[in-house]
Structures are given as C-alpha cells and as structure tokens.
Amino acid sequence: MGTAITRSLTKAGVPVVAVGRRRQELDDLAATEPLVEPCIADIGEDAASAALASALSGPVRMAVFAAALPVKGSLDVIEPSALATATNIKVAGMVRMVNGVRERLVEGSRLVAVAGSLGLEPNASAAGPGVANAGLFNLMRQLGLLWGPRGVTTHTLAPGPIDSPRLHDLAATAAEERGVSVEEVLETYTGRTSSGRLPTAEEIAWFVASLLAPEAAALHGAVITLDGGVRHGLV
C-alpha cells in the first residue's frame, strides 16, 4: 500500500519522504522514483518522530499513515500482548507521524490514515487489526477536532479487503484456523463485494493522491469507504 501511494504521488510530481524500517526496500524504491527521499525509522518507536522531522524541509502538503499489522488470528489464538503491539503501531504510530510533521503543517495540509474496515466491521479471524483500527478511527476524529480549526484537514480511509499479498496472509491464517482452503477464504472476501472483485492498492493510491486537490477540504473529518461495495448498510 505504501509503495503504491508513493508512486501515485510521485507520478503527480509530488516529492515524498518515505518512512520505513528496512533500508534496502526504501533504497530500491528511491532508485526507481527520483522524487523519493528515504527516512529510516520504526514508527513503533517514539524516536521515529525526531527522525521524520529531521528528514523534512519546507511545508508538508500531506502526511499519509499506512502502517500494516502482523496477522495473528482470532481472540482464541492471539497473544493478548499482541493487541497492545497492534495498538502501538496503528494508533501511537499515527501520533508519532503527526509529531514528526507538526512543525511543517500549514493551512491546506492533509493528515491521512489508512485505517481499514475491520475497525468498523469486526472479523473474528483478525483480532489485532480490528482492535487497532477501531482506535485509529477514534484518534482521527480527535485529530480533526484539534487540527481542523488550524486549516489542516483529516481523512480516514476504510479500504476493506484489497487484492494484495497481505490479504493472502490473512486468508492463510483464517484457513488454518477453520480447516478450509485458502481459496475458499479468498472467495468469501470477493463474494462480499457488489462489484464482483476486490479493489487494488493502485486504486486506493489514486484516491489518496486526489486528496491533494483543494476541493478535498470538503472531506475533512470523513471516513471514506473504498471497498468495492462490501458494506451494504445505509449508515
């Protein structure tokens, strides 16, 4: 997801400071995307804020948080401490990113979080993402209340399942617990959509890049569902 978003932004001519723990992955990305500057930091640690701040120069038009979580299974099998780890990455990690960019935010800047629909509609096979994403939805509401009056808008994305290696990891974990095939689990994801297919990371990335438009300020505080029609309810 992060790589797709980075490429969508650089395609639009936007310089990107890409944050990650693995130097080789960031260097490989920067080698193909000249507008990318790597920033080696672990968003699960408080030191990430200072590392990010030192990598920035000039105003930040958009700060995007798209950290993924390890797949640990349902509440029947997950280590309780893994819930704290998930919250540290997803919730505290967003705070660390904001702390790293806060001095560079200006009127019209965007704070964007990829929270995931599991925080809205729990899945018994994914306890960690469900708990952590629910907290991130709440956190983004708080950030909207704090930063909205300063002209900085907040945007929370709820993509739902997307066609990605991560989804296959989730499916493999669920399949092992249920004693069914991975293909059967994947079919249940696709079957929930009204479009007949899952969105791609590139489609989510296109939407993130579109938030740079001035008109996107009207989406301040909103939760944007990008799930290919998984949610059928009216509210």
One Martini backbone bead per residue (centre of mass of N, CA, C, O) as a GRO file, in nm:
protein
  235
    1MET     BB    1   0.060   0.061  -0.023
    2GLY     BB    2   0.294   0.263   0.015
    3THR     BB    3   0.412   0.229  -0.269
    4ALA     BB    4   0.161   0.311  -0.431
    5ILE     BB    5   0.136   0.594  -0.311
    6THR     BB    6   0.411   0.701  -0.386
    7ARG     BB    7   0.376   0.666  -0.698
    8SER     BB    8   0.128   0.847  -0.726
    9LEU     BB    9   0.268   1.109  -0.627
   10THR     BB   10   0.515   1.119  -0.820
   11LYS     BB   11   0.343   1.123  -1.080
   12ALA     BB   12   0.239   1.422  -0.976
   13GLY     BB   13   0.520   1.565  -0.863
   14VAL     BB   14   0.560   1.459  -0.563
   15PRO     BB   15   0.741   1.474  -0.300
   16VAL     BB   16   0.887   1.200  -0.094
   17VAL     BB   17   0.886   1.083   0.239
   18ALA     BB   18   0.998   0.763   0.316
   19VAL     BB   19   0.888   0.540   0.568
   20GLY     BB   20   1.111   0.291   0.726
   21ARG     BB   21   1.297   0.003   0.836
   22ARG     BB   22   1.399  -0.079   0.540
   23ARG     BB   23   1.653   0.022   0.354
   24GLN     BB   24   1.644  -0.143   0.091
   25GLU     BB   25   1.352  -0.077   0.010
   26LEU     BB   26   1.393   0.232  -0.004
   27ASP     BB   27   1.629   0.233  -0.206
   28ASP     BB   28   1.475   0.092  -0.434
   29LEU     BB   29   1.259   0.308  -0.462
   30ALA     BB   30   1.452   0.554  -0.512
   31ALA     BB   31   1.579   0.433  -0.778
   32THR     BB   32   1.280   0.466  -0.933
   33GLU     BB   33   1.221   0.738  -0.747
   34PRO     BB   34   1.352   1.054  -0.747
   35LEU     BB   35   1.129   1.187  -0.532
   36VAL     BB   36   1.261   1.001  -0.316
   37GLU     BB   37   1.310   1.004   0.045
   38PRO     BB   38   1.463   0.836   0.278
   39CYS     BB   39   1.335   0.710   0.609
   40ILE     BB   40   1.475   0.567   0.884
   41ALA     BB   41   1.205   0.412   1.069
   42ASP     BB   42   1.015   0.326   1.367
   43ILE     BB   43   0.677   0.374   1.430
   44GLY     BB   44   0.698   0.201   1.714
   45GLU     BB   45   0.883   0.451   1.790
   46ASP     BB   46   0.949   0.763   1.922
   47ALA     BB   47   1.204   0.832   1.740
   48ALA     BB   48   1.051   0.879   1.467
   49SER     BB   49   0.983   1.179   1.490
   50ALA     BB   50   1.272   1.294   1.467
   51ALA     BB   51   1.350   1.157   1.202
   52LEU     BB   52   1.131   1.294   1.033
   53ALA     BB   53   1.190   1.592   1.094
   54SER     BB   54   1.491   1.579   0.975
   55ALA     BB   55   1.379   1.503   0.668
   56LEU     BB   56   1.258   1.785   0.649
   57SER     BB   57   1.152   2.041   0.396
   58GLY     BB   58   0.921   2.227   0.433
   59PRO     BB   59   0.615   2.187   0.354
   60VAL     BB   60   0.335   1.976   0.431
   61ARG     BB   61   0.075   1.857   0.237
   62MET     BB   62   0.113   1.539   0.319
   63ALA     BB   63   0.018   1.281   0.561
   64VAL     BB   64   0.077   0.926   0.546
   65PHE     BB   65  -0.085   0.645   0.703
   66ALA     BB   66   0.024   0.278   0.628
   67ALA     BB   67   0.035   0.069   0.848
   68ALA     BB   68   0.101  -0.259   0.915
   69LEU     BB   69  -0.005  -0.579   1.035
   70PRO     BB   70   0.020  -0.855   1.188
   71VAL     BB   71  -0.085  -1.189   1.163
   72LYS     BB   72  -0.273  -1.360   1.450
   73GLY     BB   73  -0.580  -1.380   1.467
   74SER     BB   74  -0.784  -1.469   1.698
   75LEU     BB   75  -0.887  -1.467   2.033
   76ASP     BB   76  -0.812  -1.777   2.065
   77VAL     BB   77  -0.480  -1.725   1.969
   78ILE     BB   78  -0.395  -1.463   2.066
   79GLU     BB   79  -0.182  -1.261   2.208
   80PRO     BB   80  -0.252  -1.013   2.419
   81SER     BB   81   0.008  -0.840   2.354
   82ALA     BB   82  -0.065  -0.797   2.046
   83LEU     BB   83  -0.272  -0.570   2.095
   84ALA     BB   84  -0.065  -0.363   2.192
   85THR     BB   85   0.110  -0.366   1.940
   86ALA     BB   86  -0.109  -0.276   1.741
   87THR     BB   87  -0.167  -0.002   1.882
   88ASN     BB   88   0.120   0.111   1.864
   89ILE     BB   89   0.126   0.121   1.555
   90LYS     BB   90  -0.161   0.252   1.471
   91VAL     BB   91  -0.192   0.480   1.692
   92ALA     BB   92   0.087   0.580   1.794
   93GLY     BB   93   0.203   0.608   1.507
   94MET     BB   94   0.030   0.849   1.423
   95VAL     BB   95   0.137   1.039   1.638
   96ARG     BB   96   0.431   1.030   1.549
   97MET     BB   97   0.384   1.152   1.273
   98VAL     BB   98   0.262   1.418   1.365
   99ASN     BB   99   0.508   1.505   1.536
  100GLY     BB  100   0.704   1.510   1.283
  101VAL     BB  101   0.511   1.736   1.107
  102ARG     BB  102   0.382   1.980   1.266
  103GLU     BB  103   0.595   2.216   1.182
  104ARG     BB  104   0.495   2.171   0.854
  105LEU     BB  105   0.217   2.261   0.885
  106VAL     BB  106  -0.049   2.396   0.686
  107GLU     BB  107  -0.268   2.545   0.519
  108GLY     BB  108  -0.404   2.253   0.353
  109SER     BB  109  -0.325   2.023   0.496
  110ARG     BB  110  -0.284   1.658   0.528
  111LEU     BB  111  -0.437   1.391   0.721
  112VAL     BB  112  -0.368   1.042   0.662
  113ALA     BB  113  -0.556   0.729   0.713
  114VAL     BB  114  -0.517   0.376   0.708
  115ALA     BB  115  -0.748   0.173   0.876
  116GLY     BB  116  -0.982  -0.006   0.807
  117SER     BB  117  -1.280  -0.200   0.825
  118LEU     BB  118  -1.226  -0.370   1.092
  119GLY     BB  119  -1.306  -0.121   1.282
  120LEU     BB  120  -1.624  -0.150   1.192
  121GLU     BB  121  -1.608  -0.472   1.093
  122PRO     BB  122  -1.563  -0.739   1.246
  123ASN     BB  123  -1.323  -1.014   1.250
  124ALA     BB  124  -1.262  -1.320   1.399
  125SER     BB  125  -0.962  -1.351   1.241
  126ALA     BB  126  -0.889  -1.020   1.326
  127ALA     BB  127  -0.812  -0.878   1.610
  128GLY     BB  128  -0.590  -0.664   1.585
  129PRO     BB  129  -0.702  -0.483   1.351
  130GLY     BB  130  -0.971  -0.421   1.487
  131VAL     BB  131  -0.872  -0.276   1.741
  132ALA     BB  132  -0.673  -0.069   1.611
  133ASN     BB  133  -0.868   0.065   1.404
  134ALA     BB  134  -1.072   0.170   1.606
  135GLY     BB  135  -0.869   0.363   1.739
  136LEU     BB  136  -0.802   0.527   1.481
  137PHE     BB  137  -1.076   0.649   1.433
  138ASN     BB  138  -1.079   0.811   1.696
  139LEU     BB  139  -0.816   0.969   1.655
  140MET     BB  140  -0.905   1.121   1.395
  141ARG     BB  141  -1.126   1.281   1.532
  142GLN     BB  142  -0.938   1.433   1.721
  143LEU     BB  143  -0.760   1.564   1.503
  144GLY     BB  144  -0.989   1.722   1.372
  145LEU     BB  145  -1.048   1.904   1.621
  146LEU     BB  146  -0.756   2.026   1.637
  147TRP     BB  147  -0.682   2.095   1.313
  148GLY     BB  148  -0.916   2.228   1.166
  149PRO     BB  149  -0.890   2.531   1.281
  150ARG     BB  150  -0.588   2.536   1.123
  151GLY     BB  151  -0.641   2.406   0.819
  152VAL     BB  152  -0.629   2.095   0.884
  153THR     BB  153  -0.699   1.795   0.734
  154THR     BB  154  -0.893   1.492   0.778
  155HIS     BB  155  -0.840   1.137   0.666
  156THR     BB  156  -1.028   0.828   0.649
  157LEU     BB  157  -0.958   0.500   0.548
  158ALA     BB  158  -1.178   0.213   0.430
  159PRO     BB  159  -1.098  -0.040   0.220
  160GLY     BB  160  -1.071  -0.314   0.291
  161PRO     BB  161  -1.032  -0.559   0.094
  162ILE     BB  162  -0.733  -0.626  -0.092
  163ASP     BB  163  -0.538  -0.704  -0.362
  164SER     BB  164  -0.297  -0.879  -0.169
  165PRO     BB  165  -0.058  -1.027   0.021
  166ARG     BB  166  -0.199  -0.969   0.291
  167LEU     BB  167  -0.464  -1.115   0.230
  168HIS     BB  168  -0.331  -1.394   0.199
  169ASP     BB  169  -0.241  -1.407   0.493
  170LEU     BB  170  -0.519  -1.390   0.619
  171ALA     BB  171  -0.634  -1.639   0.473
  172ALA     BB  172  -0.432  -1.846   0.586
  173THR     BB  173  -0.506  -1.811   0.883
  174ALA     BB  174  -0.810  -1.874   0.857
  175ALA     BB  175  -0.781  -2.154   0.725
  176GLU     BB  176  -0.634  -2.294   0.958
  177GLU     BB  177  -0.854  -2.252   1.174
  178ARG     BB  178  -1.101  -2.380   0.989
  179GLY     BB  179  -1.014  -2.609   0.776
  180VAL     BB  180  -0.952  -2.464   0.499
  181SER     BB  181  -0.909  -2.309   0.215
  182VAL     BB  182  -0.778  -2.031   0.078
  183GLU     BB  183  -0.976  -2.003  -0.160
  184GLU     BB  184  -1.233  -1.998   0.013
  185VAL     BB  185  -1.167  -1.739   0.164
  186LEU     BB  186  -1.131  -1.552  -0.083
  187GLU     BB  187  -1.424  -1.589  -0.185
  188THR     BB  188  -1.558  -1.441   0.053
  189TYR     BB  189  -1.449  -1.163  -0.011
  190THR     BB  190  -1.562  -1.132  -0.299
  191GLY     BB  191  -1.866  -1.201  -0.220
  192ARG     BB  192  -1.912  -0.917  -0.061
  193THR     BB  193  -1.923  -0.782  -0.315
  194SER     BB  194  -2.085  -0.579  -0.580
  195SER     BB  195  -1.843  -0.600  -0.813
  196GLY     BB  196  -1.671  -0.889  -0.805
  197ARG     BB  197  -1.422  -0.731  -0.672
  198LEU     BB  198  -1.118  -0.620  -0.568
  199PRO     BB  199  -0.938  -0.385  -0.477
  200THR     BB  200  -0.654  -0.194  -0.532
  201ALA     BB  201  -0.376  -0.025  -0.442
  202GLU     BB  202  -0.389   0.177  -0.682
  203GLU     BB  203  -0.674   0.284  -0.621
  204ILE     BB  204  -0.613   0.396  -0.342
  205ALA     BB  205  -0.381   0.582  -0.433
  206TRP     BB  206  -0.546   0.764  -0.615
  207PHE     BB  207  -0.715   0.886  -0.387
  208VAL     BB  208  -0.493   1.008  -0.221
  209ALA     BB  209  -0.393   1.206  -0.442
  210SER     BB  210  -0.673   1.361  -0.463
  211LEU     BB  211  -0.640   1.513  -0.178
  212LEU     BB  212  -0.468   1.760  -0.297
  213ALA     BB  213  -0.709   1.892  -0.364
  214PRO     BB  214  -0.880   2.162  -0.256
  215GLU     BB  215  -1.171   2.021  -0.254
  216ALA     BB  216  -1.097   1.803  -0.023
  217ALA     BB  217  -1.181   1.972   0.230
  218ALA     BB  218  -1.481   1.855   0.239
  219LEU     BB  219  -1.352   1.571   0.377
  220HIS     BB  220  -1.336   1.654   0.654
  221GLY     BB  221  -1.357   1.385   0.888
  222ALA     BB  222  -1.388   1.155   0.702
  223VAL     BB  223  -1.506   0.832   0.606
  224ILE     BB  224  -1.362   0.635   0.348
  225THR     BB  225  -1.506   0.396   0.141
  226LEU     BB  226  -1.286   0.134  -0.026
  227ASP     BB  227  -1.456  -0.182  -0.112
  228GLY     BB  228  -1.647  -0.258  -0.365
  229GLY     BB  229  -1.925  -0.308  -0.190
  230VAL     BB  230  -1.941  -0.440   0.102
  231ARG     BB  231  -2.112  -0.225   0.211
  232HIS     BB  232  -2.485  -0.217   0.257
  233GLY     BB  233  -2.550  -0.003   0.435
  234LEU     BB  234  -2.685   0.325   0.520
  235VAL     BB  235  -2.462   0.368   0.788
   0.00000   0.00000   0.00000
